[in-house]
Amino acid sequence: MEIVVNEWLLEYLRSDAREEDKALASEFVNGWLNARHKVVIKRNSPFTSKFYRYMGQSTRSIACRKRFSSLFQILFVDSDRTRILDDCDITSLPPDLVDKVPSDDLYLIELWHSVPGSVVVTTDEKLRQKLREHDSSAKIYLLQEFLRTDVAQK
């Protein structure tokens, strides 16, 4: 399965994140790796920009640096774990969907739309609701909901 995630993952890995959030991020990453899923990211996106910014800031905490270094290897080196799309791989969204999605989340929905059968894992209830309004069969999960599903374990 291919999973589209947004910046919640990066926020939850920061040294100043709540311990509960760090545990959720760890559970997500371990589940994704153990289940042999792939995460889908866009090469030039808010996600990758934030990743590099946070990785550079992680030098103050050894544990944080280790989390971001490990994630770097998974996201940008291991093609069995990550699918990286470029602009040329992105399919255009239908105009009615573009109108419903907040502009800062458009790249996520473009990724989801460009990879048939993919699922979105987010912490943004409003985004989930808007996507489901457009497509009631859309596979978009809140993080904790996703972690409880059989999908996360297969």
C-alpha atoms as one frame of an Amber mdcrd trajectory, in Angstrom:
protein
   0.000   0.000   0.000   1.111   3.556  -0.656   0.548   6.187   2.026   0.510
   9.967   1.606   1.454  11.853   4.785   1.711  15.528   5.500   3.892  17.503
   7.840   2.346  16.161  11.042   4.960  13.381  10.856   7.795  15.893  10.937
   6.189  17.983  13.665   5.748  14.875  15.814   9.444  13.975  15.481  10.825
  17.326  16.642  12.610  17.512  19.981   9.970  19.930  21.330   7.029  17.681
  20.349   4.879  16.180  23.076   5.989  12.715  24.172   2.601  11.298  23.092
   3.112  12.710  19.610   6.625  11.276  19.379   5.216   7.884  20.372   2.492
   8.129  17.689   5.048   9.059  15.032   7.249   6.163  16.076   4.305   3.765
  15.990   3.378   5.014  12.518   6.917   4.701  11.121   7.448   1.258  12.665
   4.081   0.060  11.371   4.766   1.399   7.882   8.163  -0.266   7.793   7.028
  -3.589   9.264   4.020  -3.790   6.951   6.248  -3.029   3.934   4.116  -0.065
   2.856   5.536   2.840   0.864   5.162   6.477   1.737   4.540   8.828  -1.184
   6.191  12.247  -1.127   6.738  14.983  -3.668  10.362  15.924  -4.275   9.836
  19.699  -4.113   7.056  20.262  -1.620   6.289  21.819   1.747   6.970  18.387
   3.271  10.514  18.094   1.908  11.308  21.753   2.638  10.185  21.325   6.223
  12.067  18.036   6.514  15.389  19.632   5.563  14.754  22.650   7.793  13.951
  20.466  10.818  16.856  18.139  10.125  19.188  21.135  10.167  17.681  22.312
  13.440  17.928  18.866  15.038  21.609  19.265  15.923  20.671  20.477  19.405
  19.257  17.088  20.405  21.025  13.795  19.757  17.741  11.848  19.919  16.081
  14.234  17.456  19.086  14.130  15.140  18.940  10.335  15.191  15.202  10.339
  14.348  15.686  12.692  11.394  18.810  10.891  10.150  16.980   7.560  10.211
  13.987   9.099   8.465  16.290  10.632   5.856  17.627   7.161   5.005  14.103
   5.787   4.734  12.574   8.664   2.759  15.372   9.670   0.425  17.575   6.592
   0.052  15.383   3.478   0.359  13.227   3.218  -2.783  11.528   0.133  -1.323
  10.045   2.332   1.424   9.324   5.589  -0.365   7.962   6.672  -3.709   9.129
  10.153  -4.671   7.118  11.995  -7.302   8.255  14.954  -9.352   6.041  17.656
 -10.870   5.810  15.678 -14.119   4.290  12.724 -12.194   1.435  14.769 -10.724
  -1.999  14.651 -12.330  -4.247  17.689 -12.228  -7.046  17.765  -9.705 -10.643
  18.298 -10.783 -11.553  21.998 -10.355 -14.315  21.249  -7.839 -11.785  19.486
  -5.601  -9.242  22.303  -5.937 -11.927  24.695  -4.676 -12.567  22.553  -1.566
  -8.998  21.926  -0.454  -6.956  24.561   1.418  -4.100  25.772  -0.769  -1.412
  24.532   1.644  -2.826  20.993   1.391  -3.189  20.896  -2.401   0.118  19.076
  -2.894  -1.069  16.261  -0.598  -4.304  15.757  -2.454  -2.431  15.945  -5.772
  -0.192  13.116  -4.531  -3.195  11.068  -3.438  -4.949  11.723  -6.743  -1.798
  10.845  -8.726  -1.315   7.466  -7.033  -4.498   5.397  -7.484  -5.279   3.266
  -4.441  -3.148   5.336  -2.085  -4.371   6.432   1.329  -3.878   9.733   3.122
  -2.896   9.765   6.796  -3.379  13.161   8.395  -4.137  14.866  11.678  -6.327
  17.458   9.947 -10.010  16.650  10.475 -11.120  19.504   8.186  -9.011  18.186
   5.311 -10.431  14.710   5.807 -13.981  16.038   5.795 -13.460  18.091   2.625
 -11.936  15.158   0.760 -14.739  12.837   1.837 -17.308  15.418   0.719 -15.749
  15.240  -2.721 -15.337  11.461  -2.766 -17.127   9.460  -0.079 -14.958   6.432
  -0.827 -11.697   8.377  -0.348  -9.295   6.522   1.879  -8.257   9.301   4.219
  -7.582   8.522   7.840  -6.777  10.508  10.919  -3.509   9.223  12.368  -4.917
   7.461  15.421  -7.722   5.974  13.350  -5.198   4.651  10.833  -3.046   3.093
  13.542  -6.083   1.116  14.765  -6.933  -0.290  11.326  -5.912  -3.628   9.890
  -4.635  -1.646   6.893  -1.814  -0.222   9.017  -0.682  -3.710   9.967  -0.764
  -5.399   6.539
